[in-house]
Amino acid sequence: MKQVQAVIFDLAGTVVDFGSFAPTTIFVEAFRRGFDFDISLTEARVPMGLGKWDHIKAVGELPEVAARWLAQFNRPMTVADINIIYDTFMPLQIAKVEDHAELIPHTEQVMSQLRSQNIKIGACTGYPRAVLNALLPALKDNGFNPDYVVATDDLIVGGRPAPYMVLKNMIELGVDDVKTCVKVDDSAPGIMEGKNAGVWTVALLLSGNEAGMTLAEYQAADLATLAQARDIAQKAFSHSKPDYMIDTIADLPTVIREINEKLASGERPS
């Protein structure tokens, strides 16, 4: 009987860095340091889930950002400009990523439950390998130690929303059937990555980029505030159509049980 063989997690906003602040705040700083150009935290969040070079390019293509850039520099943003911002971003992100290495609540318990079911744990990320290598030791110390991890620049083929980081995880983890694999992510490109790989997809509504709350804000929020944040995130995921949408990783064990029941009855990911 088919059962879930592996769960592949995104990192920031999914298992670590509640609210996904490590990359977004550094994007704001990189634009400012590279060109004395201001973007908002909201603008920095829009393309979250893409590889970081592609993310910078996508921010620059936002109509409001492109208009301000044109007004400030009398020309559109160029590839050379993106390279400068990226080269500014990288050392800042490497230096500061450990400051955002606290696991999202219940991550350790969920990992333990998955391993008790002989489910393998993979991960992939929009971080480049240099940033990932700075983050992994802190994640391990804090209790998250996946069986395999792929960075966005580990493969010569495209990053998200292409399926290759998920498929590389499956190969290395020895998963022999895509429908026994689950992708968990807090961004629409990450969900599309899983959809394109043919695996089950689980979107996180409140711990990641779309809600954009700090852990303290989440814990202090009343039901109305959480409902509003949940609604915003659900709308952000509407086009990617995840199989499941849950608040945080704490809710994942229930989803795994439901997927196992569906697999037992012959169902596949949507």
Salt bridges, closest charged atoms under 4 A:
ASP10 OD1 - ARG160 NH2 3.08
ASP17 OD1 - HIS100 ND1 3.68
GLU29 OE2 - ARG33 NH2 2.66
GLU29 OE1 - LYS96 NZ 3.16
ASP38 OD1 - ARG32 NE 2.90
GLU43 OE1 - ARG68 NH2 2.87
GLU61 OE2 - LYS57 NZ 2.64
ASP81 OD2 - ARG75 NH1 2.44
ASP147 OD1 - ARG115 NH1 3.18
ASP154 OD2 - ARG129 NH2 2.54
GLU172 OE2 - LYS168 NZ 2.80
ASP177 OD2 - LYS2 NZ 3.44
ASP177 OD2 - LYS179 NZ 2.77
ASP185 OD2 - ARG160 NH2 3.52
ASP185 OD2 - LYS183 NZ 2.84
GLU193 OE1 - ARG160 NE 2.98
GLU193 OE1 - LYS183 NZ 2.45
ASP231 OD2 - LYS235 NZ 3.23
ASP247 OD1 - ARG230 NE 2.84
